[in-house]
Amino acid sequence: MKKGLAVSPGIGIGKAYIISEPDINIDKDGIDTGQVKEELDRLSRALELSKNQLELIYKGAVSRGEKAKMEILEAHIMILEDPMLYGQAAEKVGNMLVKAEYAYSMAVDEQLKVFEGIEDSYIRERANDIRDVGGRMLKNLTGVPIKDISAINEEVILLGKEITPSQIAAGDPRYIKGIVSETGGIASHTAILARNGGIPAVMGIPEITAQVREGQLIAVDGSKGMVELELDTEKLRQLQEKIMVNQRLEQELRAIKDLPAMTRDGHRVRLECNIEGEAGAAKALKAEQRVSDCSALNFCSWTEVPCPVKRSSTKLTEMQLSLWKDVR
């Protein structure tokens, strides 16, 4: 049994699906001035290919009605098309006379340093989104294949050094029964997607991928931050029973969700929802149909950089009100 960070509750059982991608080798050799146009064309083609890939994943999320995935993929496409990031890379190709992949990797590193130097952990986690998008671009520039998570057609637990938001977004939720990674935290977009999708997840277990065989049956307890690597018949039965208990409890809660939030002696209880983004608001309201009881929605969009620091700002309040009206 291994212990890590509990980032998304629930219990999941499935075969280990190890995401182990090859390293990206960046060619740092210089180029001649006559090769600048060729490298800029390579950069442009990689951008178009990366965008097409993300849009394809986005369409899959739309078809399944997965709003949280849609929001994060929209953000990734925005990062990809960010004129500052792409523009810096193109500028480095011409000014420094370097290949497209080296120029883009330097531009990504510069952006990462800005985010990683921020004290607020919520904003700092957004560096992982830049790293995810940047990694896709660099793979397309260097010809490194991107593992196709969408091809999974059996119940699995995803394992990897890092499970990226775009990988989670590409997977079919019917088959992704859990997530285990060596890095990551509770504020990461991967963790957010796991919680929105009801996928148990544990992060921060060093060298976990080296301790598991591909296809090995394992279990994840995202509530306790535990990963079971050895499942005998009795342990498997106990975990399956816990899953059934959780399912019955959820059904019982759904049966009473329309009742007023009130104690037996008639005292009304105000319910508050601490959520993130429009998808989170929609999910909260779906779970609690009596919207008059859910009187406070406190959340912020990660694209609003000042939000985690200035939670009481007028701009944030207006955004909250706007999203509240939309989901009602």
C-alpha positions in Angstrom: 0.0 0.0 0.0 1.2 3.5 -0.9 0.2 6.8 0.6 -0.1 10.1 -1.2 -2.2 13.2 -1.4 -6.0 12.7 -1.5 -7.1 15.0 -4.2 -10.4 13.5 -5.4 -12.6 11.2 -3.3 -13.9 7.8 -4.0 -12.7 4.3 -4.6 -11.6 3.0 -8.0 -10.4 -0.4 -9.2 -8.8 -1.1 -12.6 -5.8 -2.3 -14.6 -2.7 -0.1 -14.4 -2.3 2.0 -17.5 1.1 3.6 -17.3 1.7 6.8 -19.2 5.4 6.8 -19.8 6.3 9.1 -22.7 9.8 9.4 -24.1 11.9 12.5 -23.3 11.8 15.4 -25.8 15.3 16.0 -27.3 15.7 19.7 -28.1 18.2 20.5 -30.9 20.1 23.5 -29.7 22.2 23.8 -32.9 22.2 27.2 -34.6 20.8 27.9 -38.0 21.7 30.2 -40.9 19.7 33.2 -41.8 18.4 31.4 -44.9 16.8 28.8 -42.7 14.7 31.2 -40.6 11.6 31.0 -42.8 11.8 27.2 -42.8 11.8 27.2 -39.0 9.0 29.7 -38.7 7.0 27.5 -41.1 7.7 24.5 -38.8 6.6 26.5 -35.8 3.3 27.5 -37.6 2.6 23.9 -38.7 3.1 22.6 -35.1 0.8 25.3 -33.8 -1.9 24.3 -36.3 -1.5 20.6 -35.5 -1.6 21.1 -31.8 -4.7 23.3 -32.1 -6.4 20.6 -34.2 -5.6 18.0 -31.6 -7.0 20.0 -28.8 -10.1 20.9 -30.8 -10.7 17.2 -31.5 -10.5 16.4 -27.8 -12.8 19.4 -27.1 -15.4 18.0 -29.5 -15.3 14.7 -27.6 -15.9 16.6 -24.3 -18.8 18.5 -25.9 -20.4 15.3 -27.2 -20.3 13.8 -23.7 -21.5 17.1 -22.1 -18.3 17.4 -19.9 -18.4 21.1 -19.2 -15.3 21.1 -16.9 -13.2 19.5 -19.6 -14.5 22.0 -22.1 -13.5 24.9 -20.0 -10.0 23.7 -19.4 -9.5 22.8 -23.1 -10.7 26.2 -24.1 -8.1 27.7 -21.8 -5.4 25.4 -23.3 -6.3 26.6 -26.8 -6.1 30.2 -25.5 -2.6 29.5 -24.2 -1.6 27.9 -27.5 -2.8 30.9 -29.4 -1.3 33.4 -27.0 0.6 35.9 -29.2 3.1 36.5 -26.4 4.2 32.8 -26.1 4.1 32.1 -29.9 5.5 35.6 -30.7 8.4 35.1 -28.3 9.3 31.8 -29.9 9.1 33.3 -33.4 11.2 36.3 -32.4 13.9 34.0 -30.9 14.1 32.0 -34.1 14.9 35.2 -36.1 17.0 37.0 -33.5 18.9 34.2 -32.0 19.1 32.0 -35.1 17.9 28.8 -33.4 15.6 26.0 -34.4 11.9 26.3 -33.7 11.8 23.7 -30.9 14.6 25.4 -29.0 13.0 28.8 -29.4 9.7 27.5 -28.2 11.2 25.7 -25.2 12.9 28.9 -24.1 9.7 30.9 -24.5 7.8 28.2 -22.4 10.5 28.2 -19.7 10.3 32.0 -19.4 6.5 31.8 -18.9 6.9 29.0 -16.3 9.4 31.1 -14.3 6.8 33.9 -14.0 4.2 31.5 -12.6 6.5 29.4 -10.4 7.7 32.5 -8.7 4.2 33.4 -7.5 3.5 32.6 -3.8 -0.2 31.8 -4.2 -0.3 28.1 -4.8 -3.5 28.3 -6.8 -2.0 30.6 -9.4 1.3 28.7 -9.3 -0.5 25.5 -10.3 -1.4 27.2 -13.6 2.2 26.7 -14.7 1.2 23.0 -15.3 -1.2 24.1 -18.0 1.5 26.0 -19.8 3.8 23.0 -19.4 1.0 20.7 -20.8 0.4 22.9 -23.8 4.1 23.6 -24.3 4.9 19.8 -24.1 2.3 19.1 -26.9 3.9 21.8 -29.1 7.4 20.4 -28.5 6.3 16.9 -29.3 4.7 17.9 -32.5 7.8 19.9 -33.4 10.2 17.0 -32.7 8.0 14.1 -33.9 7.5 12.5 -30.5 4.2 10.6 -30.6 1.5 11.7 -28.2 -0.1 8.7 -26.3 -3.8 8.4 -27.4 -5.8 8.1 -24.1 -9.0 8.1 -26.1 -8.2 4.6 -27.4 -8.7 3.1 -23.9 -11.7 0.7 -23.9 -11.4 -1.1 -20.6 -11.5 0.0 -16.9 -8.1 1.4 -16.0 -6.2 3.4 -13.4 -4.0 6.0 -15.1 -0.5 6.1 -13.6 2.3 8.5 -14.5 4.9 10.9 -13.3 2.5 13.6 -14.2 -1.1 13.1 -15.6 -1.9 16.2 -17.6 -5.3 17.9 -18.0 -5.3 17.3 -21.7 -4.7 13.5 -21.1 -7.7 13.4 -18.7 -9.8 15.4 -21.1 -9.1 12.9 -23.9 -10.1 9.8 -21.9 -13.6 8.3 -21.9 -14.9 8.7 -18.3 -16.6 5.3 -18.5 -13.1 3.6 -18.5 -11.0 5.9 -16.3 -11.6 4.6 -12.8 -8.7 6.3 -11.0 -5.6 8.5 -11.3 -2.3 8.1 -9.6 0.7 10.4 -10.2 4.1 11.1 -8.8 3.6 14.8 -8.9 0.7 17.2 -8.7 -1.5 18.8 -6.1 -5.1 19.5 -5.0 -5.3 22.8 -6.9 -4.0 21.4 -10.2 -6.4 21.2 -13.2 -5.9 17.5 -13.3 -7.3 17.3 -9.8 -10.1 19.6 -10.6 -11.1 17.5 -13.6 -11.0 14.4 -11.5 -13.3 15.9 -8.8 -15.7 17.2 -11.4 -15.8 13.8 -13.1 -16.1 11.8 -9.9 -12.7 10.0 -10.6 -10.8 9.0 -7.5 -7.3 10.5 -7.6 -4.1 10.3 -5.5 -1.0 12.4 -6.3 2.4 12.9 -4.9 3.7 9.3 -4.6 7.4 9.2 -5.7 8.5 6.5 -8.1 5.0 4.8 -8.1 5.2 4.0 -11.8 8.4 1.9 -11.2 6.6 -0.2 -8.7 3.6 -1.2 -10.8 3.4 -3.5 -13.9 1.4 -2.5 -16.9 -2.0 -4.2 -16.6 -1.6 -5.0 -12.9 -4.9 -4.8 -11.0 -4.7 -2.0 -8.5 -7.1 0.1 -6.4 -7.2 3.8 -5.6 -8.8 5.4 -2.5 -9.0 9.1 -3.3 -10.6 9.9 0.1 -7.7 8.5 2.1 -4.9 9.1 -0.4 -4.1 5.3 -0.5 -3.2 3.1 -3.4 -3.4 -0.7 -3.1 -0.9 -2.5 -5.3 -1.6 -6.1 -4.1 -5.2 -7.2 -4.3 -6.1 -10.6 -3.1 -9.6 -12.0 -3.4 -10.7 -10.8 0.1 -9.3 -7.3 -0.3 -10.9 -7.0 -3.7 -14.3 -8.1 -2.2 -14.0 -5.5 0.6 -13.2 -2.7 -1.8 -16.1 -3.6 -4.1 -18.4 -3.7 -1.1 -17.2 -0.2 -0.2 -18.0 1.0 -3.7 -21.5 -0.4 -3.5 -22.0 1.3 -0.1 -20.9 4.6 -1.5 -23.3 4.2 -4.5 -26.2 3.4 -2.2 -25.4 6.4 0.0 -25.4 8.6 -3.1 -28.7 7.2 -4.2 -30.2 7.9 -0.7 -28.9 11.5 -0.8 -30.4 12.1 -4.2 -33.7 10.9 -2.9 -33.8 13.6 -0.3 -32.1 16.4 -2.2 -35.3 18.2 -2.9 -36.3 18.5 0.8 -35.7 21.9 2.5 -32.4 22.3 4.4 -34.0 22.3 7.8 -33.5 20.7 11.2 -36.2 18.6 12.9 -37.1 21.5 15.1 -37.7 23.8 12.1 -34.5 25.7 12.0 -33.5 26.7 8.4 -29.9 26.0 7.4 -28.2 28.1 4.8 -26.1 26.0 2.4 -23.0 27.4 0.8 -21.1 26.0 -2.1 -17.3 26.6 -2.4 -16.8 25.7 -6.1 -14.7 26.7 -9.1 -15.9 27.9 -12.4 -19.2 27.6 -14.3 -19.0 23.8 -14.6 -18.6 23.6 -10.8 -21.6 25.9 -10.4 -23.7 23.8 -12.7 -22.7 20.6 -10.9 -23.6 22.1 -7.5 -27.0 23.2 -8.7 -27.7 19.9 -10.3 -26.9 18.2 -7.0 -29.0 20.7 -5.0 -32.1 21.5 -7.0 -33.5 23.8 -4.4 -31.4 26.8 -5.5 -33.0 29.0 -2.9 -31.2 27.0 -0.3 -27.8 27.3 -2.0 -27.4 30.9 -1.2 -23.8 31.5 -1.8 -21.5 30.6 -4.6 -17.9 31.3 -3.9 -15.6 30.6 -6.9 -13.2 32.1 -9.3 -12.1 31.5 -12.9 -8.4 30.6 -13.2 -8.2 32.9 -16.2 -8.8 35.8 -13.9 -5.3 36.1 -12.5 -6.2 38.6 -9.7 -9.0 36.4 -8.4 -7.1 34.3 -5.8 -5.6 37.4 -4.3 -8.6 39.8 -4.5 -11.5 37.5 -3.9 -13.7 40.4 -2.8 -13.1 42.6 -5.8 -15.9 44.1 -7.7 -14.8 42.4 -10.9 -15.0 39.0 -9.3 -18.4 39.7 -7.8 -19.7 40.7 -11.2 -18.3 37.5 -12.7 -19.9 35.4 -9.9 -23.3 37.0 -10.5 -23.0 36.6 -14.2 -22.2 32.9 -14.0 -24.9 32.4 -11.3 -27.5 33.8 -13.7 -26.2 31.6 -16.5 -26.4 28.3 -14.6 -29.8 29.1 -13.1 
